[in-house]
């Protein structure tokens, strides 16, 4: 069974990720190593490496593998950089970031998901990941600034606290859209006090709920 899962993981990387243009070696290595099936419900383990998101309860999902890889690559990851993730969810995205050597801080607003992720990180020995139970739209100001920020839920606008907590220079990746469940993936670069935005196409994420979200 373990060999089968490893083969499925390799196939996922080749057919869903590399074939769509993801080239960053850190991203590819992490996607090959992190056991995605541990981050889904046991009943859905046989779908863990399929090309679509999966429900994790509370109206939340674990993102499609390609989207996880794309957002990771858009961060321009370098080992040692600090990264703030908004929306821990299943915990998979933070595990990928940690596997790439980033210093990961992640915020989740749903208590049961927060506790489940914390337990899973202990079991998988991702001891370096820092978790917080809070409104993610407020960021994590006591540990700011962050070299990178990644938001894994769709926002109606870019939360101002996250812009303030982004280092200069720094990069943020966030899905933004005026309609729920349909957004545009945006990469924000802050440099010398200036903000630049790049559009990476349409995506569909669950809603970012909080003071500066929905």
Secondary structure, DSSP 8 states (H G I E B T S, - for coil): -HHHHHHHHHHHIIIIIGGGT---HHHHHHHHHS-GGGGS-GGGGGGTTSSS-EEEETTEEE--HHHHHHHHHHTT--TT-EEEEE--TTSHHHHHHHHTT-EEEEEES-HHHHHHHHHHHHHHT-TT-EEEES-GGG--GGG--EEEEEEEEEESS--HHHHHHEEEEEEEEEEEEEETTEEEEEEEEEETTEEEEEEEEEE---B--STT--
